[in-house]
Every structure is written in C-alpha cells, then in structure tokens.
Amino acid sequence: MTDIRKVGITGAEGRIGGILRAGLGNDYELTSFTLGPAPFPSICCDLSEEDQIKGKFEGLHAVIHMAADPDPRAPWSSLRKNNIEATYQVFEECRRSGVRRLIFATTNHTQH
C-alpha cells in the first residue's frame, strides 16, 4: 500500500470529480473542495482567492486538481479566475502546506 492516505479533490462536484470520489472513496480519506454547497461533505471555497484557500490543504498527502471552467465559450474573466488564478493558488497552497503530490488534469478547453 502507498503512504498517500489523505487526498483532496478540487472540482469534486464535477463529472470527473464525482467519478474520482466514487472510485477512490473506499481506499483513501478524501477531502472534497467545491465552489458552492454540494450534496456531499465538502469544503466550499473560491480557489482563486488566497484568503479562502490558505490552510485548507494542511494534512493532505496529495491533491487532485480538477476545478476549472470547462466551457469553451466562457468569457475570459471566468477562464482567468477559475482556470488560471485558481490553479496558481492551488499550486501555491500545496507548496505552503507541504503537499507532496499534486495531480493536475486539464484540457485545452480550460484555456481556450
């Protein structure tokens, strides 16, 4: 078994986030991060805001970063905030909190 036991999933309310929660939930202690209230336990925060994310990754061994605006027609303001600034803050919070593993999945549509 691996030493990675506590895993955070950003964008946990999305399609892939839901698949990850279902597939990993029996083997790992998951912490879900969502932008708004969800029908499952989650930490609601705006990942693009340092003051909202700071300290939220403490104790996690890994973070799977899935949060983004996937709409290829999304306005630049949404893409910048949700896809670029949020990713920067997630990477920085992993560094600050000592998270040893970060899985970053994206598509060209998140940057369109």
Buried (B, 14 or more C-beta within 10 A) or exposed (E): EEEEEBBBBBBBBBEBBBEBBEEBEEEBEBBBBBBEEBEEEBBEBBBBEBEBBBEBBEEBBBBBBBBBBBEEEBEEEEBBBBBBBBBEBBBBBBEBBEBEEBEEEEEEBBEB
